[in-house]
Amino acid sequence: MQEQERWLSVEEIAAHLGVNRDTIYKWIERKHMPAHKLGKLWKFKATEIDEWIRQGKAGEDSQSE
């Protein structure tokens, strides 16, 4: 039986990536970081974020800045 990946908070994903939580909010808005809104909270799967990073999405220039 495969263990299900747990959802991470903004604080946890910021720590995972070694960035400030404000950076996470900017990436959600400007760089389409994979995030799921549950009520007022943003939640993340580390595997989705890691793949997004590997694809170079965090480093892409944003047109909305």
N, C-alpha and C positions, 0 to 999 in steps of 0.2 A: 504494500500500500504506500503510495507516494504522499509525502507530507506536503500539505498545501502551503504556499508562500503567504506570509502574513503581510497585511497592509501597513505601510510606513507613513508617519506624519511628516509634516514640513520640516520639523526639527530633526527628525531621524534621517530624512533623505539629504538634508543639508550636511549633516555630520558624515554621512556615507560618502558624499562627494567632496567634502572639505571646503564648502563654501558657506557664505552667509545666507540666512533664511530669506532676506530681501532679494538675493540673487535668484532663489527658487521662484519667487512670485514673478519676477521680471521674465524669467525663462518660460514660465507658463504662458504669460501674456504675449511676449514678443517672439519666442522661438518655438512655440507649440510643444513644450515639454509634455510628455505623456503623463497626465494627471487625471484623477477622478474626483469629482466633487460629491461629497456626502453631506447634505445639509450645508452648513457654513464651513466645513472642513475639507481640505484637500488631502487626498490619500494617494499613495504611490506603491508600485511594485518595483522592487530593486532590479529585477530582471529586465523590465521594460525600460527603466532609466539607463541601465548599463548598455543595452542595445542602442538606445538613442544616442548615448555618448559615443559608442563605437562607430556609429554612422556619421559622426561629425556634426550632428545637429546643433550642439551647444556652441560651436564655433562659427556657425554660419552668420553672415551679416543679415540683419533684419531690415526690411523695407519700412517698418513703422517707426523707427527711431528718429 
